[in-house]
Amino acid sequence: MTTLVQSLYHAIIVDMLEFQNEYYVPFLFVGIVLITAAFVYHQRVRNNNKRTTTKTGPSSLPASSSSSSLTTYLRPSVNLKPPAVSSPSASFISSSPSASNQLYRPAALLNLKPPAVSSPSASFISSSPSASNQLYRKDDYETRYDTDGTRYQCVSVPFRLTQENKVEILMITSRGKGDYIFPGGGWEIAESAAEAARREAFEEAGIRGSVVKQIVADQHYTSDKGNKSRLWGFLLAVDKLEDEWPESERRRKWMSIDEAERALSKKRRIKFGALWSNAIDHFIEQNLYHPPNSNEKQHCMKKKKKNGYQISHSYLSQISSRCTDEKNSQESF
């Protein structure tokens, strides 16, 4: 009996070894295929779970978690009622400045009145454009546009008074070429023109201040790129300069009126020329600025011819009138 069992066991082992030697490669191939198929299936199930989580995840988040106070300030909801425009106080600059702020004077020195902001045409495009409306060249759907794609803009000339009762102008650099300009940008639907000018002044230059006068209303101009715009401009009395602001990559600089006149390039005067000229006229009327004398006039004309920039008409007219007065006084003497 034992011999029979041993012979059977030996025969089975021999048959198994022969079978294994004959079919080893096919079994190995089938095993590799099964393992690969199981791995691919596992990866597909894992990817599907990730996609489902990505689609359903953000909807469970509260709306407040995706917006900061700065974003809320810069982009007010269109459904909100426009805030009431507070008229600038007669003391828009503190009459008792702190130790850190000694460069400002009361507004009574300027004899300024609150601006009467003219309302633009009601033909701007709705804040929810259709797919066929391609007039928003900057994808700013909250900004006012005319039906022909003309963009509404609000710009300000920021200024302050020094202890010597002299006017200083704050200019900023452009993003592209880095030349000096005035802060301004698109006029959004849910704000007034004065509010838009103050918002843009903060975004581009970190300025906190009060609008004291409107000096340009509905000026039409076309840029060198062919973009049409309508411009509203204001004088902005600077109360404070923030250390941090949204577009802090721009440089800002305080200048005298004469320095700002030279800094504003010929190319930029297409947009800012009338605004700057009216600002100079205002400061002359308020007896806060006196143009250069006749000798400086010749120097300015030489600089104009050499550098190719245009000097404001009011700036030259005041120089010419002073030169005429000096000549008449000498003849009468």
Steps between C-alpha positions, in 0.01 A plus 500: 500500500776737590682423179185575297454838668859594447484404132182706453655802678812469287294479180296812598813701577659398172186596302481841674862577423455404136183714477677794660796480268273483196256782589721733714516792252122511424417499873746782564352711219143449625605602851663823378188589298272447801718712729518784243123496448439520875738798532338692213152442646613627840645819346180577308288463811735731689493771228119491483483558874732800469288658224183457702662669801624793287157569351304478825757646741488881436119513511506411869726791588343820637501797266692712748802267491584590139493874537710733707417842630733654241324323212163609636626860513642494148208320334166603654201286408293634211181423694598735779359849502762766425623653826410858564778734394616689803581858419858589592524688821636852502782359706585204277856536625540511873556847638689351792734249341674236703873480546527259207294717267621859475458564126129573476288814527126556554281501191384852584828625351397361163148644500376175348140385458367144470502381137184481297552166328325487166315177431606321179275362234290202605605308191764288672475124461333273755716335765404153369609501133379235259727258317479713185620813679878524457539867591671444835861530394634445853244242621381751762128433479419730794644803318282739300519475121316660211343279234796566268753378760596843637626450855419741785798608712552719806838662574628726777785745552614439860650801679597638840617832648837530670582720800615766253147494348632346178320237299655156451364247251514123548573305180536126449675286241318303232527123496647472153757770429531637852433863401312732735119524482205579727300224674173398338304219341162354412180651641292217645122488484435492874687825583506870419779662302655653813492163677664335200780760502564444872497122460743507210727739692519247784548197273778655291670738746385411852334842540231586752348841439207718403376611159485880509418595142408352164726643229414280198158367400435250221820552301511270196838369388648210305824333608787414267366142499165621368307451825226759556435643846299768679679672786392673821772674702527634855733679738569272796632644828724236657437429868712187539732267309466132584814287531328209325262519204382261224731621220810562709723415204442857382741767626359826632667837537414845631590778254462873467269623226797587279650153552168333422471713185831359378424145614175469304606377156356605166345158446317514833354844429252346259323370808617728782567828315168675565486363856846633584443836330177555696676403823770763440233760424331422829817540705574831324147623575542406866831692508683181592725492194689766308652404163870566435626845390613596150847347537347171603261526204791490257649207689168312485464566127851365438420191705176456307681516167775267620286235670194529280238523775211747503461759772147576616334793325405666826856454624645694203222757489572599858870533422424715194267728695763555767762576238265755338435666836873528569563653158219757542624598843852556367371718212285710733800551727 
